Amino acid sequence: MGHVKVTQVRSSIGTKPKQRGTLRALGLGRIGKTHVLVDTPELRGQIQKVPHLVEIEEVD
């Protein structure tokens, strides 16, 4: 399995509590914070919940 680098690019202020929880589950919480995670269907589902707040990159 590959990896993806997830970076928070927008603030979670004003978002719904579930979306803030999803950011915390991804290991984020601040603008500019980055986390490298294993690319799984579960991870892709989490990213789909907050696409307007994060940026993703494929990592080898």
LINLINQUI-V915617 format. One record per pair of residues at least 12 apart in sequence whose C-alpha atoms are under 10 Angstrom apart, sorted by the first residue. I is the first residue (numbers start at 1). GAP is how many residues later the second one is. Records with the same first field share a line. If there is no record, write none. Layout:
I->GAP ; GAP
This chain:
1->37 ; 38 ; 39 ; 59
2->35 ; 36 ; 37 ; 38 ; 56 ; 57 ; 58
3->33 ; 34 ; 35 ; 36 ; 37 ; 54 ; 55 ; 56 ; 57
4->31 ; 32 ; 33 ; 34 ; 35 ; 36 ; 39 ; 40 ; 52 ; 53 ; 54 ; 55 ; 56
5->29 ; 30 ; 31 ; 32 ; 33 ; 34 ; 50 ; 51 ; 52 ; 53 ; 54
6->20 ; 21 ; 22 ; 26 ; 27 ; 28 ; 29 ; 30 ; 31 ; 41 ; 48 ; 49 ; 50 ; 51 ; 52
7->19 ; 20 ; 21 ; 22 ; 23 ; 24 ; 25 ; 26 ; 27 ; 28 ; 29 ; 46 ; 47 ; 48 ; 49 ; 50
8->15 ; 18 ; 19 ; 20 ; 21 ; 22 ; 23 ; 24 ; 25 ; 26 ; 27 ; 42 ; 43 ; 44 ; 45 ; 46 ; 47 ; 48
9->21 ; 22 ; 23 ; 24 ; 25 ; 42 ; 43 ; 44 ; 45 ; 46
10->20 ; 21 ; 22 ; 42 ; 43 ; 44 ; 45
11->18 ; 19 ; 20 ; 21 ; 41 ; 42 ; 43
12->17 ; 18 ; 19 ; 38 ; 41
15->35 ; 38
18->31 ; 32
19->27 ; 28 ; 30 ; 31 ; 34
20->30 ; 33
22->24 ; 25 ; 27 ; 28
23->23 ; 24 ; 26 ; 27 ; 30 ; 31
25->18 ; 21
26->17 ; 20 ; 21
28->26
31->22 ; 23
32->22 ; 23
33->21
34->20 ; 21 ; 22
35->21
36->20 ; 21 ; 22 ; 23
37->22
38->21
39->19 ; 20
